[in-house]
């Protein structure tokens, strides 16, 4: 087989491929075995028709498409490997010559991974932030725990306050007409949580048990329902019950109830330590994001639109997988939000473009700095995975190799090492 590569425009080129007549003959043989098993010829069982009789009846040309489907993909993959290009989309194939006993000639128009012109990526200035934990942050964490362990006590007299959990009936009307999804009974709502339409919860504050009220609100312009965006609505509300949070005292007994510590002081010290670790991890993630973003901003690269489209599709799949873990799917999500596939993809497109750019730049830096994943590093990562999944490392390696994902593991290691390199060489 012969193959040559010629770039015809940015990120686009043509592979000229020639396949020897012997390979064409082999493909025609394979095609005959597949086709002959499906045809009926009087006097012969299926699959037993001699080749000469088959070709006399149907013509050798009847095998051409099947043979092309066999030989072209194989030749294309071999040509890609031989020329060292990296396609990012399916090729456009144009067969120029194909016949029994002849050389196969075809062209493949290919979009390839773009070249990256790196800018400055060493000595990047990063914002230094302390990981100190303040007394206010510890107090906020204690208050959050208080809220979580609070007891809800029924309020028989007095008006609803911010922070109370109320049980209400409501029905919404726009221009005097009830709208779909605007009615509920014995609905539990925490006042001040911001979980309802803006302005609604504030108007429930002050109501007494058994009291009724008409509440007027305006739906936000970005509301998920097209019929309600920006519309003024009146909700007829009846308040049935009020429950108020009785916060536990912040003392040693509280520390014993919510932790393994005997005193509040010990618990606060542990909280401070955990908050510091959490803040350090967050600062490290922010530093990684900042250094990659700055290296990417300094680079020049013309990204083929198909790479962004493919990345967007991948992000939609990832989003759907996260929905499944919550017992949902995309169809349910679209019903709840009033969105559709096109809207979701458009929302993700910017992040997809950024992800593609960052990956291309990190790959270019890794190549420039000869950053690779050693066999020892791959073994170490497999051992970590083995502990996580409680399966032998060799078994995990075999599974990844069988699925063609072992290279992804090496790629992830290289990306991490490259980001670490950027941080180590930053200011």
C-alpha positions in Angstrom: 0.0 0.0 0.0 1.1 3.6 -0.8 0.0 6.7 1.0 0.8 10.4 0.8 -0.5 13.4 2.7 -1.0 16.9 1.4 -2.4 19.8 3.4 -4.8 21.8 1.3 -6.0 24.4 3.9 -5.8 24.9 7.6 -6.4 21.6 9.5 -7.6 20.0 6.3 -5.7 17.8 3.9 -6.0 14.9 1.5 -4.6 11.3 1.8 -3.8 9.8 -1.6 -4.0 6.0 -1.1 -3.1 3.1 -3.4 -3.9 -0.5 -2.5 -2.2 -3.3 -4.4 -4.3 -5.6 -6.7 -3.6 -8.5 -4.4 -5.4 -6.8 -1.5 -8.2 -5.9 -3.8 -8.5 -9.6 -4.7 -8.5 -10.6 -1.1 -11.3 -8.1 -0.3 -13.3 -9.4 -3.3 -12.9 -12.9 -1.9 -14.2 -11.8 1.5 -17.1 -10.0 -0.1 -18.0 -13.0 -2.2 -18.2 -15.2 1.0 -20.6 -12.7 2.6 -22.8 -12.0 -0.4 -23.1 -15.6 -1.6 -24.6 -16.7 1.7 -27.6 -14.4 1.0 -28.4 -15.2 -2.6 -30.7 -17.8 -4.1 -29.6 -19.6 -7.2 -31.7 -22.5 -8.5 -29.9 -25.8 -8.1 -27.6 -24.6 -5.3 -27.9 -24.3 -1.6 -27.3 -20.9 0.0 -23.6 -20.2 0.2 -22.6 -23.1 -2.1 -22.8 -21.3 -5.5 -19.5 -21.5 -7.3 -17.7 -18.2 -7.8 -17.7 -18.5 -11.6 -21.5 -19.1 -11.7 -22.1 -16.3 -9.3 -20.1 -13.8 -11.4 -21.7 -15.0 -14.6 -25.2 -14.5 -13.2 -24.7 -11.3 -11.2 -21.4 -9.9 -12.4 -18.3 -9.3 -10.4 -19.4 -5.6 -10.0 -22.1 -6.8 -7.6 -19.2 -7.5 -5.1 -17.6 -4.1 -5.5 -19.4 -2.2 -2.8 -19.1 -5.0 -0.2 -15.4 -5.2 -1.1 -14.9 -1.5 -0.8 -16.5 -1.5 2.6 -13.9 -4.1 3.6 -10.7 -2.7 2.1 -11.2 1.1 2.3 -11.4 1.3 6.2 -8.4 -1.0 6.6 -6.3 1.0 4.1 -7.4 4.3 5.6 -6.3 3.3 9.1 -3.0 2.0 7.7 -2.5 5.3 5.8 -3.2 7.4 8.9 -0.6 5.4 10.8 1.9 5.6 8.0 1.6 9.4 7.4 1.4 10.2 11.2 -1.6 12.5 10.9 -4.3 12.7 13.7 -7.8 12.9 12.2 -10.5 14.5 14.3 -13.5 13.5 12.2 -14.6 10.9 9.7 -13.0 11.3 6.3 -14.7 12.2 3.0 -13.7 9.3 0.7 -13.6 9.6 -3.1 -12.9 6.3 -4.9 -11.0 7.0 -8.2 -10.3 3.5 -9.4 -11.6 0.1 -8.3 -11.9 -3.1 -10.4 -11.0 -6.7 -10.3 -7.3 -7.2 -11.1 -6.5 -3.4 -10.7 -4.9 -1.2 -8.1 -7.4 0.5 -5.8 -7.0 4.3 -5.8 -8.9 6.6 -3.5 -8.6 10.0 -1.8 -9.6 10.7 1.7 -10.2 14.4 2.7 -9.4 14.6 6.4 -9.8 17.2 9.1 -6.8 16.8 11.4 -5.8 18.0 14.9 -4.6 21.7 14.6 -1.1 22.8 15.3 -0.6 24.9 18.4 1.6 27.9 18.5 2.6 28.2 22.1 3.1 31.5 23.9 4.7 32.0 27.2 3.9 29.1 29.6 6.8 29.3 32.0 7.0 32.0 34.7 3.2 32.7 34.6 2.2 34.8 37.5 -0.5 33.3 39.8 -2.5 35.0 42.5 -1.3 33.8 45.9 -4.1 33.3 48.5 -3.7 32.2 52.1 -5.5 29.0 53.3 -6.1 30.4 56.7 -9.4 29.6 58.4 -11.1 32.6 60.1 -13.3 32.5 63.2 -16.2 33.6 61.1 -15.8 30.5 58.8 -15.8 28.2 61.8 -18.9 30.0 63.2 -20.7 29.6 59.9 -19.9 25.9 59.8 -21.2 25.5 63.3 -24.4 27.4 62.4 -24.8 25.1 59.4 -24.6 22.1 61.6 -27.0 23.7 64.1 -29.5 24.2 61.3 -29.1 20.6 60.1 -29.8 19.2 63.6 -32.5 21.7 64.5 -35.8 20.4 65.8 -39.0 21.7 64.1 -41.4 22.8 66.7 -45.1 23.6 65.8 -46.1 27.2 66.3 -49.7 27.6 67.5 -49.8 31.3 67.9 -48.0 34.1 66.1 -47.1 34.9 62.5 -44.7 33.1 60.2 -41.1 34.3 60.3 -38.1 34.0 58.0 -36.6 30.6 58.6 -39.9 28.9 59.5 -41.1 25.9 57.6 -44.8 26.4 56.6 -47.4 24.2 55.0 -49.5 26.0 52.4 -52.1 25.5 49.7 -51.7 27.7 46.7 -53.1 28.2 43.2 -51.6 30.6 40.6 -53.5 32.7 38.0 -52.3 34.7 35.1 -54.8 37.2 33.8 -57.4 35.4 36.0 -56.8 32.0 34.4 -55.2 29.2 36.4 -52.0 27.9 34.8 -50.6 24.3 34.6 -48.3 23.4 37.5 -49.4 26.4 39.6 -51.4 24.5 42.2 -50.4 22.4 45.2 -51.8 21.4 48.6 -50.0 21.1 51.9 -46.8 22.3 50.2 -43.8 22.5 52.6 -41.8 25.6 52.1 -38.9 27.0 54.1 -39.3 30.8 54.2 -36.1 32.6 53.2 -34.7 29.6 51.3 -35.2 31.2 47.9 -36.6 28.0 46.5 -39.8 29.7 45.2 -40.5 32.5 42.7 -38.7 35.7 43.8 -41.0 37.8 46.0 -43.3 34.9 47.0 -41.7 33.8 50.3 -41.4 37.4 51.6 -45.1 37.9 51.3 -45.9 34.7 53.2 -43.9 36.1 56.2 -46.4 37.6 58.6 -49.2 35.3 57.8 -50.9 33.5 60.8 -52.1 29.9 60.9 -55.3 29.5 58.9 -54.9 32.9 57.2 -55.5 33.4 53.5 -53.8 35.9 51.2 -53.5 36.8 47.5 -49.8 37.1 46.6 -48.7 38.9 43.5 -45.4 38.1 41.9 -43.7 38.4 38.5 -42.0 35.4 36.8 -38.4 36.0 35.9 -37.5 36.7 32.3 -35.4 33.5 32.2 -38.1 31.3 33.7 -38.1 27.9 32.1 -41.8 28.1 30.9 -42.2 30.2 27.8 -45.8 30.9 28.7 -44.9 32.4 32.1 -41.7 34.3 31.3 -42.0 37.9 32.6 -45.7 37.4 33.4 -47.4 38.8 36.5 -49.2 36.1 38.5 -51.5 36.1 41.5 -51.3 33.2 43.9 -54.2 32.4 46.3 -52.5 31.1 49.4 -53.8 29.5 52.5 -51.3 28.9 55.4 -52.1 25.7 57.4 -49.1 25.1 59.7 -46.0 26.9 61.0 -43.0 25.0 62.3 -40.0 26.9 63.8 -36.5 25.6 64.1 -35.3 25.1 67.7 -31.6 25.3 67.3 -29.5 23.1 69.7 -27.1 24.9 72.1 -23.5 25.1 71.0 -22.0 23.2 74.0 -20.2 20.0 74.8 -23.4 17.9 74.4 -23.9 19.3 70.9 -20.3 18.2 70.1 -20.9 14.7 71.4 -24.1 14.4 69.4 -22.6 15.5 66.0 -19.1 14.2 66.3 -16.7 11.8 68.0 -15.4 14.5 70.3 -16.2 15.0 74.0 -15.9 18.8 74.1 -17.0 21.7 71.8 -13.4 23.0 71.9 -12.0 19.8 70.5 -14.7 19.7 67.8 -14.0 23.3 66.8 -10.3 22.4 66.4 -11.2 19.5 64.2 -13.5 21.7 62.2 -10.7 24.2 61.7 -8.4 21.5 60.5 -10.9 20.1 58.0 -11.8 23.5 56.7 -8.2 24.3 56.2 -7.7 21.0 54.2 -10.8 21.8 52.2 -9.6 25.3 51.5 -6.1 24.1 50.5 -7.7 21.7 48.0 -9.9 24.4 46.6 -7.0 26.8 46.3 -4.9 24.1 44.5 -7.8 23.4 42.0 -8.1 27.2 41.4 -4.4 27.5 40.9 -4.4 24.6 38.4 -7.3 26.2 36.5 -5.6 29.6 36.5 -2.3 28.4 35.2 -3.9 26.4 32.4 -6.2 29.2 31.4 -3.2 31.6 31.2 -1.1 29.2 29.2 -4.0 28.7 26.8 -4.7 32.4 26.5 -1.1 32.9 25.4 -1.3 30.3 22.7 -2.6 30.5 19.1 -4.6 27.7 17.6 -7.3 27.5 15.0 -9.8 24.9 16.3 -11.8 23.0 13.8 -15.5 23.4 14.6 -16.1 19.6 14.5 -13.8 19.3 17.5 -16.0 21.6 19.5 -19.1 19.8 18.3 -17.7 16.5 19.3 -16.7 17.8 22.7 -20.1 19.4 23.2 -21.8 16.0 22.4 -19.4 14.3 24.9 -20.4 16.9 27.6 -24.1 16.2 27.0 -23.4 12.5 27.5 -21.6 13.2 30.8 -24.5 15.4 31.9 -27.0 12.6 31.1 -24.9 10.2 33.1 -25.0 12.5 36.1 -28.8 12.8 35.7 -29.1 9.0 35.7 -27.4 8.9 39.1 -30.2 11.2 40.4 -32.9 9.0 38.9 -33.5 11.3 35.9 -32.8 11.3 32.2 -32.6 14.0 29.5 -36.2 13.8 28.5 -37.3 14.4 32.1 -34.8 17.3 32.4 -36.2 18.9 29.3 -39.7 18.6 30.6 -38.8 20.2 33.9 -36.7 23.1 32.4 -38.6 23.7 29.2 -35.3 23.3 27.3 -34.3 21.0 24.4 -31.2 19.4 23.0 -30.2 22.5 21.0 -30.5 24.8 23.9 -28.5 22.5 26.2 -25.7 22.1 23.6 -25.6 25.9 23.1 -25.2 26.4 26.9 -22.3 23.9 26.9 -20.6 25.1 23.7 -18.4 27.7 25.4 -17.2 25.3 28.0 -16.6 22.7 25.3 -14.5 25.1 23.3 -12.4 26.0 26.4 -11.9 22.3 27.2 -10.7 21.6 23.7 -8.3 24.5 23.7 -6.9 23.7 27.1 -6.4 20.0 26.1 -4.6 21.0 22.9 -2.3 23.5 24.7 -1.5 21.0 27.4 -0.7 18.4 24.8 1.6 20.8 23.0 3.4 21.8 26.2 3.9 18.1 27.1 5.4 17.5 23.7 7.6 20.5 24.0 8.9 19.5 27.4 9.0 15.7 26.7 6.6 15.0 29.4 5.5 11.3 29.2 3.8 8.7 31.4 6.3 6.1 32.5 5.4 2.4 33.0 6.0 2.9 36.7 3.5 5.7 36.8 0.9 3.7 34.9 1.4 0.8 37.3 1.0 3.1 40.3 -2.2 4.5 38.9 -3.5 1.0 38.2 -2.7 0.1 41.8 -4.7 3.1 43.1 -7.6 2.0 40.9 -7.3 -1.5 42.2 -7.7 -0.3 45.8 -10.6 1.9 44.8 -12.5 -0.8 42.9 -11.3 -3.8 45.0 -10.1 -5.6 41.8 -6.6 -6.8 40.8 -4.5 -4.3 38.9 -3.7 -6.8 36.1 -7.4 -7.4 35.6 -8.0 -3.6 35.4 -5.2 -3.2 32.9 -6.6 -6.0 30.7 -10.1 -4.4 30.8 -8.7 -1.0 29.9 -6.6 -2.5 27.1 -9.5 -4.5 25.7 -11.7 -1.4 25.6 -8.9 0.7 24.0 -8.8 2.9 27.1 -5.2 2.2 28.4 -4.0 5.1 26.3 -6.5 7.4 28.1 -5.0 6.4 31.4 -1.5 7.4 30.2 -3.0 10.6 28.7 -4.5 11.6 32.1 -1.1 11.0 33.8 0.6 13.2 31.2 -2.0 16.0 31.7 -1.5 16.0 35.5 2.2 16.0 35.1 2.0 18.9 32.7 -0.2 21.0 35.0 2.2 20.3 37.8 5.1 21.4 35.6 3.3 24.7 34.8 2.7 25.4 38.5 6.3 24.5 39.5 7.5 26.9 36.9 5.1 29.7 37.8 5.7 32.8 39.9 
